[in-house]
Amino acid sequence: MNLPNRLLAASLALPLALAACGDEPADRFDGDEGSGSGAHQTVRSDLARDTTPDATAEEMAALARGNHELTLDLYRAQTADSSDNAMLSTLSIRAAFAMVYMGARGETATQMADVLRYDADADRFATAFNALDLALSSRNDAGDGDELDPVELHMANAFWGQTGYEWDPAYLDTLAVNFGAGIEAVDFDTDAELARTTINTWVEDRTRDRIVDLLPEGSIDASTAAVLTNAIYFKAPWATKFDENLTRAGDFTTLGGDTVEAQLMSAMEHHGYAEGDGWQALEMTFRQDELSMVFILPDAGTFADFEASLDADQLAGIVDGLESGLVDVTIPKFEFETGFTLSQTLIAMGMDVPFSGAADLSGMLPGGGLFIDEAYHKTFIAVDETGAEAAAATAVVVGETSVPMPDAEFIADRPFVFGIRDRETDVWLFFGRVTDPS
């Protein structure tokens, strides 16, 4: 597939069901409903979003650190019994669960904070997360419609609740002020399938159709009380682009030791580079240099051991050690998508109460009676050299006029780890591995 730029998207949905031991919410209302399509109406607080949250530097650093740690926990869980390509967006996962966390109480809130690395002070966490979302939205740049391609990074949140439920007004305020969201009222009771397709369409619209059918058939029914969704869409051109004419077919050694044919892109340019005991790392920035893609290449035959030992401190050290140098780069074009559920992983990590009848989400709905039924996560990624026309000219000119000795070579012809990060906030947006680009 020939893409105009790099595209990534991730989204997650958390269906909330009525607990078997809980009471049916007694209060229905005919309150004011906001805008919406024929399939849903929006109910939201009158409060505006806080566009100047007072998050401290320490809170932002803790938010990024928690993202690092949870990323590696979930990455290990996803890749433990598989040799396939893999990717996840911890940011999307944390965003969707954060809306649940705002309504969690007691042990439910404690377990969510511990496992998902949230601040125990939910209000301060919401403030920091709001600040992060606003910072990431500032990365968007329309380009000039000619030589400069757009940089896009969009994150959207939505709460889909059973129509007529009297959701806690304070909870509605929190959603509006910190998440820019209201409650989209849908009727799970009488037409769960229409609600499912409405939610899936919302996700598809916000990910440019890269995430399709997030909620599979049968994932929601008349017992569903709410579904919380987050969608992230990223699209950006390389700061220094590849020349399509230099792309060649070449061998890539898979995790199992087999050799497959891959389309290998090549360029000799200045990039961030680091190397350590048993690994090399490459950072390629996107236009504006605020966002980047980091590739981590373990020595041949050591991928499994490196992956098993990688922790947040080492990951931070790799990024901190990146220094600009002339690098002879060879990386494969690749494209894949993933999808999985999260309940069993999170329960195993110690978050069992929120997924049980003992859950306390009374901050969302007075009287409680809600629990998390399941969490679905899908991602898509494609990396190629398209849009490299201007950079191709620069790269070809350099290659033809002189052949400088590179400071390093980075030849990713074997399995590697990758991530997309925001350089300003030090938050990983996407994290994964490529074991077979074919």
C-alpha positions in Angstrom: 0.0 0.0 0.0 1.4 3.4 -0.9 0.6 5.8 1.9 0.9 9.6 1.6 2.4 9.7 5.1 2.9 7.5 8.1 -0.4 6.6 9.7 -1.1 5.2 13.2 -4.3 4.8 15.0 -5.5 3.2 18.2 -8.7 3.0 20.1 -10.2 1.3 23.1 -13.7 0.6 24.4 -14.8 -0.3 27.9 -18.3 -1.7 28.0 -19.7 -1.2 31.5 -22.4 -3.7 32.5 -24.8 -3.8 35.4 -23.4 -6.0 38.1 -25.4 -9.1 38.8 -25.5 -8.3 42.5 -26.3 -4.6 41.9 -29.6 -2.8 41.7 -31.1 -1.6 38.4 -30.7 2.2 38.4 -34.0 3.4 39.7 -34.0 7.0 38.5 -34.7 7.7 34.9 -35.1 11.2 33.7 -36.3 13.3 30.8 -33.6 15.9 31.2 -32.3 18.3 28.6 -30.4 16.5 25.9 -27.8 18.1 23.7 -26.9 17.6 20.1 -26.5 14.2 18.5 -27.5 12.0 15.6 -30.7 10.1 15.3 -29.0 7.2 17.0 -27.8 9.2 20.1 -28.2 12.4 21.9 -25.5 14.3 23.9 -26.0 15.0 27.6 -23.2 17.1 29.1 -22.3 19.6 31.8 -22.6 23.3 31.2 -19.0 23.7 32.2 -16.4 24.5 29.5 -13.2 22.5 29.1 -10.3 23.8 31.2 -7.8 24.9 28.5 -5.2 26.1 31.1 -4.8 23.3 33.6 -2.4 24.0 36.4 -0.5 20.6 36.2 3.0 20.8 37.8 6.2 19.6 36.1 6.4 16.8 38.7 2.8 15.6 37.9 3.6 15.6 34.2 6.8 13.7 34.8 4.9 11.1 36.9 2.3 10.8 34.2 5.0 10.0 31.6 6.8 7.6 33.9 3.6 5.7 34.6 3.0 5.5 30.8 6.5 4.0 30.4 6.0 1.4 33.0 2.5 0.3 31.9 3.6 0.3 28.3 6.2 -2.4 29.1 3.9 -4.3 31.3 1.2 -4.6 28.6 3.8 -5.1 25.9 5.2 -8.1 27.7 1.7 -9.5 28.3 0.8 -9.1 24.6 4.0 -10.7 23.3 4.6 -13.4 25.9 3.3 -16.4 23.9 3.7 -15.0 20.4 6.3 -14.4 17.7 4.0 -12.1 15.7 4.3 -8.4 15.1 2.7 -6.4 18.0 1.7 -2.9 18.9 -0.4 -1.1 21.5 -1.2 2.4 22.5 -0.9 2.7 26.3 -2.0 6.4 26.0 -5.3 5.3 24.4 -5.8 2.6 27.0 -5.1 4.9 29.9 -7.4 7.6 28.5 -10.4 5.3 28.2 -9.9 3.8 31.7 -9.2 7.3 33.1 -12.9 8.2 32.4 -13.9 5.2 34.4 -11.4 6.0 37.2 -13.0 9.4 37.7 -16.1 7.5 38.9 -14.4 4.8 40.8 -14.4 4.6 44.6 -12.8 2.6 47.3 -10.8 -0.5 46.4 -11.9 -0.2 42.8 -10.1 3.2 42.5 -7.1 1.9 44.5 -6.6 -1.1 42.1 -7.0 1.1 39.0 -4.5 3.6 40.3 -2.0 0.9 41.2 -2.2 -1.1 37.9 -2.7 1.7 35.5 -0.2 4.0 37.3 -2.6 6.8 38.0 -2.1 9.4 40.7 -4.1 8.4 43.8 -5.5 11.9 43.8 -8.0 11.5 41.0 -8.6 15.3 40.6 -4.9 16.0 40.1 -4.5 13.1 37.7 -7.4 14.4 35.6 -5.7 17.8 35.6 -2.4 16.3 34.4 -4.1 14.2 31.8 -5.9 17.2 30.5 -2.6 19.1 30.2 -1.1 16.2 28.3 -4.0 16.0 25.9 -3.9 19.7 25.2 -0.1 19.6 24.7 -0.4 16.8 22.2 -3.2 18.6 20.3 -0.8 21.5 19.8 1.5 19.3 17.7 -1.0 19.6 14.8 0.1 21.7 11.9 -1.8 22.1 8.6 1.3 22.5 6.4 1.2 24.7 3.4 -0.7 22.4 1.0 2.4 22.3 -1.3 5.8 21.3 0.0 5.0 20.9 3.7 2.6 18.0 4.5 0.4 18.2 7.5 1.2 16.9 10.9 -1.8 15.4 12.6 -2.2 14.1 16.1 -5.8 13.8 17.3 -7.2 12.2 20.5 -11.0 12.0 21.1 -12.9 10.6 24.1 -16.6 9.7 24.4 -18.8 8.1 27.0 -21.8 6.2 25.6 -24.4 5.7 28.3 -27.9 4.2 28.4 -30.5 6.8 27.7 -32.5 7.9 30.7 -29.9 7.1 33.3 -29.3 9.9 35.8 -25.5 10.1 35.7 -23.9 12.0 38.6 -23.7 15.8 37.8 -20.3 16.0 39.3 -19.1 13.3 37.0 -20.5 15.1 34.0 -18.5 18.2 35.1 -15.3 16.1 35.3 -15.8 14.7 31.8 -16.5 18.2 30.4 -13.7 20.0 32.2 -10.9 17.5 31.8 -11.8 15.2 28.9 -13.8 17.5 26.7 -16.6 14.9 26.6 -20.2 14.5 27.5 -22.3 11.4 27.7 -23.7 10.2 24.3 -27.1 8.7 25.2 -27.9 5.5 23.3 -30.4 2.8 23.9 -28.7 -0.5 24.6 -31.9 -1.8 26.1 -34.0 -1.9 22.9 -31.4 -1.8 20.1 -27.9 -2.8 21.2 -26.8 -3.5 17.6 -27.7 0.1 16.6 -25.7 1.3 19.6 -22.7 -0.9 18.6 -22.7 0.3 15.0 -23.0 3.9 16.2 -20.0 3.6 18.4 -18.0 1.8 15.8 -18.8 4.5 13.3 -17.6 7.2 15.8 -14.3 5.3 16.1 -13.9 4.9 12.4 -14.6 8.5 11.7 -11.9 9.6 14.2 -9.3 7.2 12.9 -9.9 7.8 9.2 -11.3 4.3 8.9 -8.1 2.7 10.2 -9.9 1.1 13.1 -12.9 -0.8 11.9 -15.4 -2.8 14.0 -13.7 -2.1 17.3 -16.7 -3.6 19.1 -17.3 -7.1 17.6 -20.7 -8.7 17.3 -22.0 -9.8 20.7 -19.7 -7.5 22.7 -22.7 -5.4 23.9 -26.3 -6.3 24.6 -29.3 -5.1 26.6 -27.4 -5.5 29.9 -24.8 -2.9 28.8 -25.0 0.4 30.7 -22.2 2.3 29.1 -19.2 2.1 26.7 -16.3 4.5 27.1 -14.1 5.1 24.0 -10.9 6.8 23.1 -9.5 7.1 19.6 -6.0 8.4 18.6 -5.1 9.3 15.0 -1.5 10.2 14.0 -0.2 11.2 10.6 3.1 12.9 9.9 5.8 13.1 7.3 9.4 12.4 8.1 11.6 15.5 8.8 14.1 13.9 6.4 12.4 11.7 3.9 13.5 8.5 2.1 14.1 8.3 -1.6 11.8 5.7 -3.1 14.4 5.0 -5.8 16.8 3.6 -3.1 14.3 1.1 -1.8 15.3 -2.5 -2.6 14.1 -6.0 -1.9 16.3 -7.6 0.7 16.4 -10.4 3.3 14.9 -10.0 6.8 15.5 -12.7 9.4 12.4 -13.4 11.4 12.2 -14.2 15.1 12.0 -17.9 14.2 15.2 -17.7 12.1 13.5 -17.9 8.7 14.4 -15.5 6.0 11.7 -13.4 4.3 11.8 -10.8 1.6 11.3 -7.2 2.7 11.3 -3.8 1.0 14.3 -2.1 2.6 14.4 1.7 2.6 17.9 3.3 2.8 19.3 6.7 3.5 22.4 8.3 5.0 21.3 11.3 7.1 21.8 12.9 10.5 19.6 11.2 13.1 19.6 10.5 16.8 21.7 7.4 17.5 22.9 5.5 20.5 24.3 2.1 21.2 24.9 0.0 24.3 25.7 -3.5 25.4 23.8 -5.7 22.9 21.7 -3.0 21.1 21.6 0.0 18.8 18.9 2.7 18.8 17.8 5.1 16.1 15.5 8.1 16.4 14.0 9.6 13.3 12.0 12.8 13.8 8.8 13.9 12.0 8.4 17.3 10.5 8.7 20.0 13.2 10.9 17.6 15.3 8.3 17.5 18.1 7.4 13.8 17.4 9.7 11.0 16.6 10.0 7.3 15.9 12.5 5.3 17.9 13.8 2.0 16.6 15.7 -0.3 19.0 17.7 -3.1 17.3 19.1 -5.9 19.6 22.1 -7.8 18.4 21.4 -10.8 16.2 20.1 -13.8 18.1 19.5 -11.8 21.3 16.0 -10.3 20.7 14.1 -12.5 23.1 16.6 -11.9 26.0 16.7 -8.2 25.3 12.9 -7.9 25.1 12.5 -9.8 28.4 14.9 -7.6 30.3 13.8 -4.2 28.9 12.4 -2.0 31.7 11.4 1.6 32.1 14.8 2.7 33.3 16.6 1.1 30.4 14.1 2.6 27.9 14.6 6.0 29.4 18.3 5.6 29.3 18.2 4.6 25.6 16.3 7.8 24.8 18.5 10.0 27.0 21.6 8.6 25.2 20.5 9.5 21.7 22.9 11.9 20.0 22.9 13.4 16.6 25.2 11.8 14.0 25.4 10.7 10.4 23.8 7.3 10.3 23.6 4.9 7.3 20.0 3.7 7.8 18.3 0.6 6.5 14.8 -0.2 7.7 11.9 -2.1 6.2 8.6 -0.8 5.1 5.9 -2.4 7.2 2.2 -2.3 7.8 0.0 -4.3 10.2 -2.9 -4.1 12.6 -3.6 -5.8 15.9 -6.6 -6.4 18.2 -7.0 -7.9 21.6 -9.0 -7.8 24.8 -7.5 -6.6 28.1 -9.6 -7.9 30.9 -7.6 -11.1 31.7 -4.3 -9.2 31.5 -5.4 -6.4 33.8 -7.0 -8.9 36.3 -3.7 -10.8 36.4 -1.9 -7.6 37.1 -4.1 -7.0 40.2 -7.1 -5.2 38.8 -9.8 -7.8 39.6 -12.3 -5.8 41.6 -13.3 -3.4 38.7 -14.1 -6.4 36.6 -16.3 -8.0 39.3 -19.7 -7.5 40.9 -17.8 -5.9 43.8 -16.8 -2.9 41.7 -17.7 0.5 43.1 -18.4 3.0 40.3 -20.9 5.0 42.3 -19.1 8.2 41.3 -20.5 7.7 37.8 -24.0 6.6 38.7 -25.5 7.2 42.2 -26.2 3.9 43.8 -23.5 2.1 41.8 -24.4 -1.3 40.3 -21.8 -1.1 37.5 -18.7 -3.1 36.7 -16.3 -3.3 33.8 -17.3 -6.2 31.5 -14.4 -6.1 28.9 -11.9 -3.9 27.2 -11.1 -4.0 23.5 -8.0 -2.6 21.9 -7.0 -2.3 18.2 -4.1 -0.6 16.5 -2.9 0.0 13.0 0.5 1.1 11.7 2.1 1.7 8.3 5.6 3.0 7.7 7.0 3.7 4.2 9.0 6.2 2.3 6.2 8.1 0.5 6.0 11.8 0.5 9.8 11.6 0.3 10.1 13.6 -3.0 11.9 16.6 -1.5 14.0 14.5 0.8 14.8 12.1 -2.0 16.3 14.9 -4.0 18.4 15.9 -1.0 19.4 12.4 -0.3 20.3 11.7 -3.9 22.3 14.8 -4.2 24.3 13.9 -1.1 24.8 10.4 -2.4 26.0 11.6 -5.8 28.2 14.5 -4.8 30.1 12.9 -2.0 30.1 9.7 0.1 30.9 10.7 3.7 31.8 8.1 6.2 28.9 7.6 8.5 29.2 7.7 12.3 27.1 4.6 12.5 25.2 2.0 10.6 21.7 0.9 11.5 20.5 -2.0 9.5 17.2 -3.4 10.7 17.2 -6.7 8.8 16.1 -8.6 11.9 13.4 -8.2 14.6 13.3 -4.8 16.3 11.3 -2.8 18.8 9.8 0.6 17.9 7.8 3.4 19.4 6.3 6.7 18.5 7.0 9.3 21.2 6.2 12.9 21.9 9.6 14.5 22.6 8.3 17.4 24.6 6.3 15.5 27.2 8.4 12.2 26.9 5.2 10.2 26.4 5.1 7.1 24.3 2.1 7.2 22.0 2.5 3.8 20.4 4.9 0.9 21.2 5.5 -2.4 19.4 7.8 -4.7 17.6 8.4 -5.9 14.0 9.3 -9.6 13.7 8.2 -10.1 10.1 7.7 -7.0 7.8 6.5 -9.2 5.0 
